């Protein structure tokens, strides 16, 4: 399904553009929060949000939980 979204142009791959080279990371290109996918024309789709594994190589997500009470 995610490959279909890419093939249809609904989202595009994140390309890391360094000073001397660029490469396709394989992650989904997203906007800053709230993380809308960027389509093949560089436009965000504000009806969708992308989080987690599809954005790997684009963003790092850390989830933290605690069972301690807020004392």
PyMOL Python script that loads the backbone (N, CA, C, O; Angstrom):
from pymol import cmd

cmd.read_pdbstr("""\
ATOM      1  N   UNK A   1       0.812  -1.184   0.000  1.00  0.00           N
ATOM      2  CA  UNK A   1       0.000   0.000   0.000  1.00  0.00           C
ATOM      3  C   UNK A   1       0.865   1.262   0.000  1.00  0.00           C
ATOM      4  O   UNK A   1       0.567   2.207  -0.730  1.00  0.00           O
ATOM      5  N   UNK A   2       1.933   1.294   0.807  1.00  0.00           N
ATOM      6  CA  UNK A   2       2.757   2.498   0.829  1.00  0.00           C
ATOM      7  C   UNK A   2       3.451   2.712  -0.511  1.00  0.00           C
ATOM      8  O   UNK A   2       3.630   3.849  -0.946  1.00  0.00           O
ATOM      9  N   UNK A   3       3.841   1.620  -1.163  1.00  0.00           N
ATOM     10  CA  UNK A   3       4.442   1.742  -2.491  1.00  0.00           C
ATOM     11  C   UNK A   3       3.459   2.339  -3.482  1.00  0.00           C
ATOM     12  O   UNK A   3       3.848   3.111  -4.358  1.00  0.00           O
ATOM     13  N   UNK A   4       2.198   1.987  -3.349  1.00  0.00           N
ATOM     14  CA  UNK A   4       1.155   2.536  -4.217  1.00  0.00           C
ATOM     15  C   UNK A   4       1.002   4.042  -4.007  1.00  0.00           C
ATOM     16  O   UNK A   4       0.824   4.788  -4.970  1.00  0.00           O
ATOM     17  N   UNK A   5       1.069   4.490  -2.757  1.00  0.00           N
ATOM     18  CA  UNK A   5       0.976   5.930  -2.477  1.00  0.00           C
ATOM     19  C   UNK A   5       2.131   6.681  -3.144  1.00  0.00           C
ATOM     20  O   UNK A   5       1.945   7.780  -3.666  1.00  0.00           O
ATOM     21  N   UNK A   6       3.309   6.088  -3.122  1.00  0.00           N
ATOM     22  CA  UNK A   6       4.461   6.703  -3.791  1.00  0.00           C
ATOM     23  C   UNK A   6       4.275   6.673  -5.308  1.00  0.00           C
ATOM     24  O   UNK A   6       4.494   7.677  -5.986  1.00  0.00           O
ATOM     25  N   UNK A   7       3.871   5.524  -5.831  1.00  0.00           N
ATOM     26  CA  UNK A   7       3.684   5.394  -7.286  1.00  0.00           C
ATOM     27  C   UNK A   7       2.628   6.356  -7.819  1.00  0.00           C
ATOM     28  O   UNK A   7       2.751   6.855  -8.938  1.00  0.00           O
ATOM     29  N   UNK A   8       1.598   6.617  -7.031  1.00  0.00           N
ATOM     30  CA  UNK A   8       0.529   7.529  -7.445  1.00  0.00           C
ATOM     31  C   UNK A   8       0.898   8.997  -7.210  1.00  0.00           C
ATOM     32  O   UNK A   8       0.154   9.895  -7.603  1.00  0.00           O
ATOM     33  N   UNK A   9       2.045   9.239  -6.571  1.00  0.00           N
ATOM     34  CA  UNK A   9       2.501  10.610  -6.352  1.00  0.00           C
ATOM     35  C   UNK A   9       1.891  11.288  -5.144  1.00  0.00           C
ATOM     36  O   UNK A   9       2.060  12.493  -4.952  1.00  0.00           O
ATOM     37  N   UNK A  10       1.175  10.516  -4.320  1.00  0.00           N
ATOM     38  CA  UNK A  10       0.554  11.086  -3.127  1.00  0.00           C
ATOM     39  C   UNK A  10       1.619  11.470  -2.113  1.00  0.00           C
ATOM     40  O   UNK A  10       1.482  12.458  -1.391  1.00  0.00           O
ATOM     41  N   UNK A  11       2.688  10.673  -2.069  1.00  0.00           N
ATOM     42  CA  UNK A  11       3.840  11.087  -1.277  1.00  0.00           C
ATOM     43  C   UNK A  11       5.109  10.809  -2.037  1.00  0.00           C
ATOM     44  O   UNK A  11       5.130  10.024  -2.984  1.00  0.00           O
ATOM     45  N   UNK A  12       6.174  11.467  -1.607  1.00  0.00           N
ATOM     46  CA  UNK A  12       7.466  11.341  -2.283  1.00  0.00           C
ATOM     47  C   UNK A  12       8.524  10.937  -1.260  1.00  0.00           C
ATOM     48  O   UNK A  12       8.294  10.992  -0.052  1.00  0.00           O
ATOM     49  N   UNK A  13       9.672  10.533  -1.762  1.00  0.00           N
ATOM     50  CA  UNK A  13      10.770  10.134  -0.889  1.00  0.00           C
ATOM     51  C   UNK A  13      11.527  11.356  -0.378  1.00  0.00           C
ATOM     52  O   UNK A  13      11.660  12.362  -1.074  1.00  0.00           O
ATOM     53  N   UNK A  14      12.014  11.244   0.844  1.00  0.00           N
ATOM     54  CA  UNK A  14      12.846  12.293   1.411  1.00  0.00           C
ATOM     55  C   UNK A  14      14.239  12.174   0.817  1.00  0.00           C
ATOM     56  O   UNK A  14      14.851  11.107   0.866  1.00  0.00           O
ATOM     57  N   UNK A  15      14.735  13.257   0.263  1.00  0.00           N
ATOM     58  CA  UNK A  15      16.072  13.287  -0.312  1.00  0.00           C
ATOM     59  C   UNK A  15      16.951  14.126   0.598  1.00  0.00           C
ATOM     60  O   UNK A  15      16.663  15.293   0.862  1.00  0.00           O
ATOM     61  N   UNK A  16      18.039  13.507   1.078  1.00  0.00           N
ATOM     62  CA  UNK A  16      18.993  14.201   1.922  1.00  0.00           C
ATOM     63  C   UNK A  16      19.935  14.975   1.015  1.00  0.00           C
ATOM     64  O   UNK A  16      20.660  14.383   0.216  1.00  0.00           O
ATOM     65  N   UNK A  17      19.925  16.284   1.137  1.00  0.00           N
ATOM     66  CA  UNK A  17      20.754  17.134   0.290  1.00  0.00           C
ATOM     67  C   UNK A  17      21.893  17.699   1.124  1.00  0.00           C
ATOM     68  O   UNK A  17      21.706  18.645   1.889  1.00  0.00           O
ATOM     69  N   UNK A  18      23.077  17.111   0.970  1.00  0.00           N
ATOM     70  CA  UNK A  18      24.254  17.579   1.687  1.00  0.00           C
ATOM     71  C   UNK A  18      25.006  18.606   0.874  1.00  0.00           C
ATOM     72  O   UNK A  18      24.593  18.964  -0.228  1.00  0.00           O
ATOM     73  N   UNK A  19      26.110  19.079   1.421  1.00  0.00           N
ATOM     74  CA  UNK A  19      26.916  20.096   0.750  1.00  0.00           C
ATOM     75  C   UNK A  19      27.509  19.576  -0.548  1.00  0.00           C
ATOM     76  O   UNK A  19      27.626  20.322  -1.521  1.00  0.00           O
ATOM     77  N   UNK A  20      27.885  18.301  -0.571  1.00  0.00           N
ATOM     78  CA  UNK A  20      28.553  17.770  -1.761  1.00  0.00           C
ATOM     79  C   UNK A  20      27.788  16.671  -2.484  1.00  0.00           C
ATOM     80  O   UNK A  20      28.149  16.309  -3.604  1.00  0.00           O
ATOM     81  N   UNK A  21      26.751  16.140  -1.875  1.00  0.00           N
ATOM     82  CA  UNK A  21      25.998  15.066  -2.514  1.00  0.00           C
ATOM     83  C   UNK A  21      24.560  15.047  -2.025  1.00  0.00           C
ATOM     84  O   UNK A  21      24.220  15.710  -1.045  1.00  0.00           O
ATOM     85  N   UNK A  22      23.725  14.292  -2.706  1.00  0.00           N
ATOM     86  CA  UNK A  22      22.359  14.075  -2.257  1.00  0.00           C
ATOM     87  C   UNK A  22      21.987  12.631  -2.525  1.00  0.00           C
ATOM     88  O   UNK A  22      22.485  12.017  -3.468  1.00  0.00           O
ATOM     89  N   UNK A  23      21.110  12.092  -1.691  1.00  0.00           N
ATOM     90  CA  UNK A  23      20.653  10.719  -1.888  1.00  0.00           C
ATOM     91  C   UNK A  23      19.249  10.537  -1.341  1.00  0.00           C
ATOM     92  O   UNK A  23      18.839  11.203  -0.390  1.00  0.00           O
ATOM     93  N   UNK A  24      18.528   9.626  -1.959  1.00  0.00           N
ATOM     94  CA  UNK A  24      17.169   9.272  -1.563  1.00  0.00           C
ATOM     95  C   UNK A  24      17.265   8.355  -0.349  1.00  0.00           C
ATOM     96  O   UNK A  24      17.872   7.287  -0.424  1.00  0.00           O
ATOM     97  N   UNK A  25      16.674   8.764   0.763  1.00  0.00           N
ATOM     98  CA  UNK A  25      16.768   7.988   1.998  1.00  0.00           C
ATOM     99  C   UNK A  25      15.808   6.805   2.040  1.00  0.00           C
ATOM    100  O   UNK A  25      16.029   5.854   2.789  1.00  0.00           O
ATOM    101  N   UNK A  26      14.745   6.856   1.241  1.00  0.00           N
ATOM    102  CA  UNK A  26      13.733   5.814   1.308  1.00  0.00           C
ATOM    103  C   UNK A  26      12.607   6.134   2.270  1.00  0.00           C
ATOM    104  O   UNK A  26      11.584   5.449   2.278  1.00  0.00           O
ATOM    105  N   UNK A  27      12.783   7.177   3.092  1.00  0.00           N
ATOM    106  CA  UNK A  27      11.721   7.618   3.997  1.00  0.00           C
ATOM    107  C   UNK A  27      10.760   8.540   3.260  1.00  0.00           C
ATOM    108  O   UNK A  27      11.061   9.013   2.164  1.00  0.00           O
ATOM    109  N   UNK A  28       9.620   8.789   3.857  1.00  0.00           N
ATOM    110  CA  UNK A  28       8.609   9.664   3.254  1.00  0.00           C
ATOM    111  C   UNK A  28       8.963  11.124   3.542  1.00  0.00           C
ATOM    112  O   UNK A  28       9.295  11.467   4.677  1.00  0.00           O
ATOM    113  N   UNK A  29       8.897  11.970   2.541  1.00  0.00           N
ATOM    114  CA  UNK A  29       9.095  13.400   2.736  1.00  0.00           C
ATOM    115  C   UNK A  29       7.860  13.967   3.421  1.00  0.00           C
ATOM    116  O   UNK A  29       6.741  13.804   2.934  1.00  0.00           O
ATOM    117  N   UNK A  30       8.067  14.628   4.547  1.00  0.00           N
ATOM    118  CA  UNK A  30       6.959  15.210   5.302  1.00  0.00           C
ATOM    119  C   UNK A  30       7.275  16.654   5.667  1.00  0.00           C
ATOM    120  O   UNK A  30       8.432  17.076   5.660  1.00  0.00           O
ATOM    121  N   UNK A  31       6.219  17.405   5.988  1.00  0.00           N
ATOM    122  CA  UNK A  31       6.385  18.778   6.455  1.00  0.00           C
ATOM    123  C   UNK A  31       6.811  18.755   7.916  1.00  0.00           C
ATOM    124  O   UNK A  31       6.851  17.698   8.546  1.00  0.00           O
ATOM    125  N   UNK A  32       7.127  19.925   8.445  1.00  0.00           N
ATOM    126  CA  UNK A  32       7.302  20.043   9.891  1.00  0.00           C
ATOM    127  C   UNK A  32       5.958  19.702  10.540  1.00  0.00           C
ATOM    128  O   UNK A  32       4.946  19.578   9.851  1.00  0.00           O
ATOM    129  N   UNK A  33       5.954  19.555  11.849  1.00  0.00           N
ATOM    130  CA  UNK A  33       4.722  19.204  12.550  1.00  0.00           C
ATOM    131  C   UNK A  33       3.559  20.035  12.011  1.00  0.00           C
ATOM    132  O   UNK A  33       3.646  21.262  11.957  1.00  0.00           O
ATOM    133  N   UNK A  34       2.492  19.385  11.619  1.00  0.00           N
ATOM    134  CA  UNK A  34       1.981  18.079  11.980  1.00  0.00           C
ATOM    135  C   UNK A  34       2.274  16.953  10.975  1.00  0.00           C
ATOM    136  O   UNK A  34       1.468  16.030  10.858  1.00  0.00           O
ATOM    137  N   UNK A  35       3.375  16.999  10.262  1.00  0.00           N
ATOM    138  CA  UNK A  35       3.881  15.890   9.456  1.00  0.00           C
ATOM    139  C   UNK A  35       2.965  15.429   8.325  1.00  0.00           C
ATOM    140  O   UNK A  35       2.575  14.264   8.259  1.00  0.00           O
ATOM    141  N   UNK A  36       2.630  16.362   7.442  1.00  0.00           N
ATOM    142  CA  UNK A  36       1.860  16.024   6.250  1.00  0.00           C
ATOM    143  C   UNK A  36       2.820  15.479   5.189  1.00  0.00           C
ATOM    144  O   UNK A  36       3.935  15.985   5.060  1.00  0.00           O
ATOM    145  N   UNK A  37       2.412  14.459   4.426  1.00  0.00           N
ATOM    146  CA  UNK A  37       3.286  13.981   3.355  1.00  0.00           C
ATOM    147  C   UNK A  37       3.394  15.022   2.246  1.00  0.00           C
ATOM    148  O   UNK A  37       2.455  15.774   1.986  1.00  0.00           O
ATOM    149  N   UNK A  38       4.549  15.049   1.605  1.00  0.00           N
ATOM    150  CA  UNK A  38       4.794  15.963   0.498  1.00  0.00           C
ATOM    151  C   UNK A  38       4.648  15.172  -0.797  1.00  0.00           C
ATOM    152  O   UNK A  38       5.289  14.134  -0.959  1.00  0.00           O
ATOM    153  N   UNK A  39       3.813  15.649  -1.724  1.00  0.00           N
ATOM    154  CA  UNK A  39       3.574  14.902  -2.965  1.00  0.00           C
ATOM    155  C   UNK A  39       4.716  15.091  -3.968  1.00  0.00           C
ATOM    156  O   UNK A  39       5.673  15.817  -3.701  1.00  0.00           O
ATOM    157  N   UNK A  40       4.604  14.438  -5.107  1.00  0.00           N
ATOM    158  CA  UNK A  40       5.683  14.476  -6.100  1.00  0.00           C
ATOM    159  C   UNK A  40       5.934  15.874  -6.666  1.00  0.00           C
ATOM    160  O   UNK A  40       6.969  16.113  -7.288  1.00  0.00           O
ATOM    161  N   UNK A  41       4.988  16.801  -6.454  1.00  0.00           N
ATOM    162  CA  UNK A  41       5.153  18.173  -6.937  1.00  0.00           C
ATOM    163  C   UNK A  41       5.627  19.120  -5.832  1.00  0.00           C
ATOM    164  O   UNK A  41       5.737  20.328  -6.043  1.00  0.00           O
ATOM    165  N   UNK A  42       5.905  18.558  -4.654  1.00  0.00           N
ATOM    166  CA  UNK A  42       6.390  19.363  -3.542  1.00  0.00           C
ATOM    167  C   UNK A  42       5.317  20.028  -2.711  1.00  0.00           C
ATOM    168  O   UNK A  42       5.609  20.919  -1.914  1.00  0.00           O
ATOM    169  N   UNK A  43       4.060  19.597  -2.891  1.00  0.00           N
ATOM    170  CA  UNK A  43       2.937  20.179  -2.137  1.00  0.00           C
ATOM    171  C   UNK A  43       2.529  19.256  -0.992  1.00  0.00           C
ATOM    172  O   UNK A  43       2.447  18.043  -1.182  1.00  0.00           O
ATOM    173  N   UNK A  44       2.273  19.812   0.194  1.00  0.00           N
ATOM    174  CA  UNK A  44       1.806  18.973   1.300  1.00  0.00           C
ATOM    175  C   UNK A  44       0.344  18.585   1.115  1.00  0.00           C
ATOM    176  O   UNK A  44      -0.459  19.374   0.618  1.00  0.00           O
ATOM    177  N   UNK A  45       0.007  17.360   1.521  1.00  0.00           N
ATOM    178  CA  UNK A  45      -1.390  16.910   1.533  1.00  0.00           C
ATOM    179  C   UNK A  45      -1.887  17.089   2.958  1.00  0.00           C
ATOM    180  O   UNK A  45      -1.592  16.269   3.827  1.00  0.00           O
ATOM    181  N   UNK A  46      -2.635  18.147   3.203  1.00  0.00           N
ATOM    182  CA  UNK A  46      -3.066  18.484   4.554  1.00  0.00           C
ATOM    183  C   UNK A  46      -4.169  17.574   5.080  1.00  0.00           C
ATOM    184  O   UNK A  46      -4.588  17.717   6.228  1.00  0.00           O
ATOM    185  N   UNK A  47      -4.642  16.647   4.264  1.00  0.00           N
ATOM    186  CA  UNK A  47      -5.635  15.687   4.713  1.00  0.00           C
ATOM    187  C   UNK A  47      -5.018  14.410   5.256  1.00  0.00           C
ATOM    188  O   UNK A  47      -5.731  13.530   5.739  1.00  0.00           O
ATOM    189  N   UNK A  48      -3.684  14.301   5.180  1.00  0.00           N
ATOM    190  CA  UNK A  48      -2.985  13.106   5.660  1.00  0.00           C
ATOM    191  C   UNK A  48      -1.898  13.498   6.644  1.00  0.00           C
ATOM    192  O   UNK A  48      -1.366  14.607   6.592  1.00  0.00           O
ATOM    193  N   UNK A  49      -1.571  12.573   7.545  1.00  0.00           N
ATOM    194  CA  UNK A  49      -0.458  12.726   8.483  1.00  0.00           C
ATOM    195  C   UNK A  49       0.368  11.450   8.415  1.00  0.00           C
ATOM    196  O   UNK A  49      -0.183  10.361   8.252  1.00  0.00           O
ATOM    197  N   UNK A  50       1.669  11.574   8.536  1.00  0.00           N
ATOM    198  CA  UNK A  50       2.552  10.408   8.495  1.00  0.00           C
ATOM    199  C   UNK A  50       3.450  10.440   9.725  1.00  0.00           C
ATOM    200  O   UNK A  50       4.126  11.436   9.982  1.00  0.00           O
ATOM    201  N   UNK A  51       3.454   9.349  10.485  1.00  0.00           N
ATOM    202  CA  UNK A  51       4.306   9.218  11.665  1.00  0.00           C
ATOM    203  C   UNK A  51       4.914   7.831  11.701  1.00  0.00           C
ATOM    204  O   UNK A  51       4.368   6.898  11.112  1.00  0.00           O
ATOM    205  N   UNK A  52       6.026   7.686  12.380  1.00  0.00           N
ATOM    206  CA  UNK A  52       6.600   6.387  12.641  1.00  0.00           C
ATOM    207  C   UNK A  52       7.454   5.839  11.521  1.00  0.00           C
ATOM    208  O   UNK A  52       8.171   6.587  10.857  1.00  0.00           O
ATOM    209  N   UNK A  53       7.380   4.537  11.309  1.00  0.00           N
ATOM    210  CA  UNK A  53       8.265   3.817  10.403  1.00  0.00           C
ATOM    211  C   UNK A  53       8.325   4.403   8.995  1.00  0.00           C
ATOM    212  O   UNK A  53       9.424   4.469   8.444  1.00  0.00           O
ATOM    213  N   UNK A  54       7.225   4.834   8.370  1.00  0.00           N
ATOM    214  CA  UNK A  54       7.358   5.385   7.016  1.00  0.00           C
ATOM    215  C   UNK A  54       8.262   6.609   6.927  1.00  0.00           C
ATOM    216  O   UNK A  54       8.777   6.920   5.852  1.00  0.00           O
ATOM    217  N   UNK A  55       8.461   7.301   8.033  1.00  0.00           N
ATOM    218  CA  UNK A  55       9.298   8.496   8.010  1.00  0.00           C
ATOM    219  C   UNK A  55      10.726   8.217   8.465  1.00  0.00           C
ATOM    220  O   UNK A  55      11.519   9.145   8.626  1.00  0.00           O
ATOM    221  N   UNK A  56      11.058   6.947   8.673  1.00  0.00           N
ATOM    222  CA  UNK A  56      12.415   6.614   9.097  1.00  0.00           C
ATOM    223  C   UNK A  56      13.401   7.192   8.086  1.00  0.00           C
ATOM    224  O   UNK A  56      13.146   7.165   6.882  1.00  0.00           O
ATOM    225  N   UNK A  57      14.490   7.698   8.558  1.00  0.00           N
ATOM    226  CA  UNK A  57      15.515   8.410   7.792  1.00  0.00           C
ATOM    227  C   UNK A  57      15.108   9.865   7.562  1.00  0.00           C
ATOM    228  O   UNK A  57      15.933  10.660   7.113  1.00  0.00           O
ATOM    229  N   UNK A  58      13.864  10.235   7.855  1.00  0.00           N
ATOM    230  CA  UNK A  58      13.423  11.607   7.723  1.00  0.00           C
ATOM    231  C   UNK A  58      13.399  12.268   9.091  1.00  0.00           C
ATOM    232  O   UNK A  58      13.862  13.397   9.252  1.00  0.00           O
ATOM    233  N   UNK A  59      12.866  11.573  10.059  1.00  0.00           N
ATOM    234  CA  UNK A  59      12.742  12.093  11.421  1.00  0.00           C
ATOM    235  C   UNK A  59      13.025  10.958  12.406  1.00  0.00           C
ATOM    236  O   UNK A  59      12.870   9.779  12.089  1.00  0.00           O
ATOM    237  N   UNK A  60      13.436  11.344  13.585  1.00  0.00           N
ATOM    238  CA  UNK A  60      13.600  10.387  14.680  1.00  0.00           C
ATOM    239  C   UNK A  60      12.497  10.662  15.684  1.00  0.00           C
ATOM    240  O   UNK A  60      12.314  11.802  16.112  1.00  0.00           O
ATOM    241  N   UNK A  61      11.768   9.635  16.060  1.00  0.00           N
ATOM    242  CA  UNK A  61      10.713   9.777  17.050  1.00  0.00           C
ATOM    243  C   UNK A  61      11.116   9.028  18.306  1.00  0.00           C
ATOM    244  O   UNK A  61      11.584   7.891  18.244  1.00  0.00           O
ATOM    245  N   UNK A  62      10.931   9.670  19.437  1.00  0.00           N
ATOM    246  CA  UNK A  62      11.211   9.016  20.716  1.00  0.00           C
ATOM    247  C   UNK A  62       9.932   9.054  21.531  1.00  0.00           C
ATOM    248  O   UNK A  62       9.318  10.106  21.710  1.00  0.00           O
ATOM    249  N   UNK A  63       9.546   7.898  22.016  1.00  0.00           N
ATOM    250  CA  UNK A  63       8.358   7.810  22.839  1.00  0.00           C
ATOM    251  C   UNK A  63       8.792   7.401  24.237  1.00  0.00           C
ATOM    252  O   UNK A  63       9.518   6.421  24.406  1.00  0.00           O
ATOM    253  N   UNK A  64       8.355   8.141  25.221  1.00  0.00           N
ATOM    254  CA  UNK A  64       8.763   7.898  26.598  1.00  0.00           C
ATOM    255  C   UNK A  64       7.520   7.748  27.461  1.00  0.00           C
ATOM    256  O   UNK A  64       6.555   8.498  27.314  1.00  0.00           O
ATOM    257  N   UNK A  65       7.552   6.791  28.346  1.00  0.00           N
ATOM    258  CA  UNK A  65       6.443   6.598  29.273  1.00  0.00           C
ATOM    259  C   UNK A  65       6.981   6.310  30.654  1.00  0.00           C
ATOM    260  O   UNK A  65       8.127   5.889  30.808  1.00  0.00           O
ATOM    261  N   UNK A  66       6.172   6.531  31.640  1.00  0.00           N
ATOM    262  CA  UNK A  66       6.585   6.264  33.007  1.00  0.00           C
ATOM    263  C   UNK A  66       5.381   5.806  33.815  1.00  0.00           C
ATOM    264  O   UNK A  66       4.259   6.272  33.612  1.00  0.00           O
ATOM    265  N   UNK A  67       5.635   4.895  34.721  1.00  0.00           N
ATOM    266  CA  UNK A  67       4.562   4.442  35.604  1.00  0.00           C
ATOM    267  C   UNK A  67       4.583   5.214  36.924  1.00  0.00           C
ATOM    268  O   UNK A  67       3.736   4.993  37.789  1.00  0.00           O
ATOM    269  N   UNK A  68       5.542   6.111  37.073  1.00  0.00           N
ATOM    270  CA  UNK A  68       5.635   6.900  38.310  1.00  0.00           C
ATOM    271  C   UNK A  68       4.564   7.976  38.333  1.00  0.00           C
ATOM    272  O   UNK A  68       4.227   8.559  37.303  1.00  0.00           O
ATOM    273  N   UNK A  69       4.045   8.224  39.500  1.00  0.00           N
ATOM    274  CA  UNK A  69       3.064   9.313  39.627  1.00  0.00           C
ATOM    275  C   UNK A  69       3.809  10.641  39.557  1.00  0.00           C
ATOM    276  O   UNK A  69       5.009  10.700  39.824  1.00  0.00           O
ATOM    277  N   UNK A  70       3.100  11.701  39.199  1.00  0.00           N
ATOM    278  CA  UNK A  70       3.706  13.017  39.051  1.00  0.00           C
ATOM    279  C   UNK A  70       3.870  13.724  40.383  1.00  0.00           C
ATOM    280  O   UNK A  70       3.165  14.698  40.648  1.00  0.00           O
ATOM    281  N   UNK A  71       4.776  13.264  41.224  1.00  0.00           N
ATOM    282  CA  UNK A  71       4.963  13.848  42.561  1.00  0.00           C
ATOM    283  C   UNK A  71       5.918  14.999  42.528  1.00  0.00           C
ATOM    284  O   UNK A  71       6.190  15.606  43.564  1.00  0.00           O
TER     285      UNK A  71
END
""", "prot")
cmd.dss("prot")
cmd.show_as("cartoon", "prot")
cmd.util.cbc("prot")
cmd.orient("prot")
